[in-house]
Amino acid sequence: MTKNLLIVNFLAFAATWVLELRGIDLTQLLGLHFFLASDFQIYQFFTYMFLHGGFTHIFFNMFALWMFGSVIERVWGPKKFIFYYIVCGIGAGITQELVQYATYTIEGISAYQYVSAGGVQMTTDAYINLWTTIGASGAVYGILLAFGMIFPNERLFIIPFPFPIKAKWLIVGYIAIELFSAMTGPGDGVAHMAHLGGMLFGFLLIRYWQKHPDSSQSFGRSRGQEFFENMKRRYDQRQQQNNRMRAEQTDPRRESDEEYNARKRKNQEEVDAILDKIRKSGYDSLTKEEKKKLFDQSRES
């Protein structure tokens, strides 16, 4: 799903450039307009997150999506991941609309406005039509938040810092920067509050899933998770069969029931720990010994 999102975003970026040469402005059609503007459409809450204003804009968004989104998708599976991504993107758009409405109300937009760059007189409707939001940043910031909440102590190297930073502190830093930028740099062309809105909606959704784990079962499980859970189930069945066979043996030299149960519990705990590690960090995070143990258990089952 991460790969598909990358493809769709780059195709939309290319289409924006090609159609602009033909006189068609995709940003005007699919970008998120202020809800009081005449060009506003409800579908823009979805389409705006696939448009970008330039190569730098799309490059950094897609780089972060590829870097962190692929990890989150392996943990959650594609259905849950794309649902989260879209919720964060729509939540960022809603936040931006609320901020624009607050600006509209507080500043008391009059019947006419002047654009400082050219001193051109414009009607109110023409003025608010200029408030157009595009970009996947809100959804991407939600992905960053999810990574920080799932792997809070994962160390990351971030330029220009010469030392690793824990993911949780990186997220706190991003929030602080966006808040500071929103307060001190309005009009810089960046929807800082939309970024924070994507993180806020992502946080609320993750907290809901944590408190209601059954609610996310409809998204299904990832293939890797299903594989290892099936393997664990076969292992348990095999262990039960071996237990019955040992109970039928009469060899006095066989291990006692207490020893057997202790060994069984130890093996079970090791397998559970390995499976839990896979769910959190993926199969590639296992050591050679852990992979060998899983392989040996799968052969026995």
N, C-alpha and C positions, 0 to 999 in steps of 0.2 A: 504494500500500500504506500509506503514511503517513496518507492521508485515511481509509482503511478502519479503521486502528487508532484514530484519533481518534473515529470514529463509534461503534465497538464499545465503547470506554471510556466515552463519554458515555451510551450506551444502558444499559450495565451500572450506571452511577451512578444514572440515573433509575429503573431497575428496582429497585435496592436501596432507594431511598426509597419507591417505590410499594408494593412488597411488604411493607416494614416496617409500613406502615399496616394491612396485612391479617394481621399476625402472623407473617410469614415472614422469617427473618433470613438473607439471602444471605451475609453475612460468616461466619456460623457454618457454613454449608453449603460455601462455595467458598473461604473464606480458608484460608491455609496454617497448619495446626495443628502443634504439636510432634509429632514422629513417634512418641513414646511415649504420646501422648494417645489416648483412645478415639475421638475425632472425626477423627483423621487419615485422609486418603485420598490415594492416590498422585496422583490427577488434580489435587489442590490445588496442586501445583507449577506447573501451567499456569494454572489459573483465578484464583489469587490476584492475578496481575498485572493483572487487568482490574477490580479493585475498589478503591474509594478511600473514605477516612474522612470526607471533607468537601469543600466546594467549593474551598477554598484548596488542598487536597491535589491534587485532580484538575486544577485550573487550571494550577498551576505545572508539573506533570508533562507535561500536554498541550501547554503553551506551548513547553517545551523540546523535546518530540518534534516538533512542527511546525517549529520554528526550525532544528533541526539534523538531524532525521530526513529531511526532504525533500531536503536536500543530499546526505546519504549514500546515499539511495535512487537519486538521479540518477547517482551515481558507480558504484554496485554493481549497480543493477537491482533490481526488486522481490523476486525469489526469494531472492537472496543477502541482501538487507536483512532480510527477515522471518525468515530462518533465524538470522541474527546476533542479532536482537532477542529471539527466543524463547530462544536459548541463554543470553544474558545474563540474562534474567528467571529462567530455571530455575537458572542458576548462583548468582544472588543468593539464591534460595530455599534452595538446598543450603547455602550459606555461613551463612545465618541458622539453619538447623537445627543445624549444627555448633556455632555459638556458643551456642545454647540448650542443647545437650547438655553443653557444657563448663560452663555455668552450673549446670546440673542436677547435674553430677558434683562440681564443686568446692564448691558450697554444701552438698552433702549433704542434699538434700531429705528431710525426715523424714516420718513417717506423717501428721503434721498440720502445717498452716501457718496463719499468721494474716495476713489482709489488713489492712495498717496503716490504711487509710482508714476501715474500719468495725469492725475487731477481730473479724471473723467467722471462726469456725473452719471450715476446709475440709479435705477429704481431699487427698492428693497428686494424685490423678487430676483432681479438680475444679480444683486449683491450676494444673496444667500445661495444662489446657484453656483457661486464660486467655491463653496465649501464642499469639496469632493474628496472622499477618502478612498485610497487604494492600498493594496499590499497585504501580504500574509503575516506581517509582523505580529499582530495580535495573537494569531494561532500559534506562531512559532514561540512567542514568549510563554504561552501556555505549556508548550512542550518542554521548554527550559525549566519551568516550575515543576512539572511532573518528574523530570530527571532529578532535580534537587530533593524532592520529597521521597522518591524511591531509593535513590543512592546518595543520601546526604553527606556521607563521609568519603565519597569517591574523590580522589585528588585529580585536578585538571591543571594543565599548563596553559595559561592564558597570556598572550602577548599584551603588554611588554614586561610582565612580571617574570623574573628569573627563577621563581620558586612555585611549587604546586599549591593550588588553592582548593579547599574542600568545596564540593558542589553547593552545600547549603549556604556558605558565605558568599559564593559567587552570585547566587540568586538574591540574597539580601543586598549585595552591592548593586545589582541591576535595578532592583526596586528603588533604592535610594537615588541612583542616578536619574531614573525616569521621573521620580517625584521632583527632584531638584530642577531638572530640565523643564518640566511642565510649569513650575512656579516662576522660573526666571527667564525662560526663553519662549514665551508664546509668540506665534507668528513665524517660527523658524521652519515651517513646512513639515514638521514631524508630529504625528499624532501620539504624543507621549502617553496621554491618558488612555488611549486605545490599547497600548501595550500593557498598561497596568490592568485594564479591564479584561484582557485575555487571561492574564495571570489570576485575577480575582475569580472569574468564572471557572477556570481550571481548578483552583484551590477548593471552591465550593463543591465541584463535581467529585473530586477525589475524596474529600471528607465524607460526602454522601455515600460513596462506594465503600469506604472504610467502615461506616456505621451500619450499612445495609449490604453486606457482601453478596447476599442472594440476588440483589437487583441487577448485578452485572453478569449473571450466569447466562442471560439471553444472548450475550455477544459471542458465546462459545469460547472454546479454549484454543490456544495455538497448537499447531501440529506437534511441535516439540514437547509441549506439556502433556498432550494426550499420549504420545509415544512412551514417555517415561512413567506416566501413571498406569498405563496398561502393563508395562514391564514390571512395575512394582506389584500390581495385582497378581500377575502370573508368578512372581517370586513368592508372594504370600501363600498362594495355593500350593506351590511346590514345597514350601516349608511345612505346611500342614500335612501334606502327603508323607514327607520324610518323617515327621513326628509320629504319625501312625505306624510307619514301618519300624521305627526304632522301638516303639512300645511293644511290638510283636516279637522282637528279637529276645533270645534267651541267653545271649553271651554275657556271662558275669563280668567280663572286662569292659563292657560298654560304659560310657560315662553316665553318671547319675542324672536323675531328672533335674536336680538343682543346677548341675553343671551345664546340662543341655539348654535349660531355659535361660541361664545367664548368657551363654554363647549366642543363643538366638536373639535375645534382646540387644546384645552388643552389635550383631550384624545388622539388625533392623534399624538401630539408631544410626549406624554408619550410612546405610542406604538412604534413610530419610534425610540425613544431613546433605548428602550429595544431591538428591533430588531438589531439595530446598535451594541449594546453591545454584542449580541450573535455572530454576524459576526466577531467581533474582538477577543473575549475571550472565546466563546463557551457557551453552554446553562448552564453548571455547575457554571458559574460565577454569575448567577442571584441570587438575594435575594429571600426570600420566598414571599415577597410582589410583586416583579416583576413577579415571576412565577404564582402567583395567578391571577394577572391582565391579563396575557396572557391566562390563563385557562378560566377566566370569559369571555374574548372577544371571544375565540374560541367557547364557548357554545352559545353565542349570534348569532354568524355567522353560 
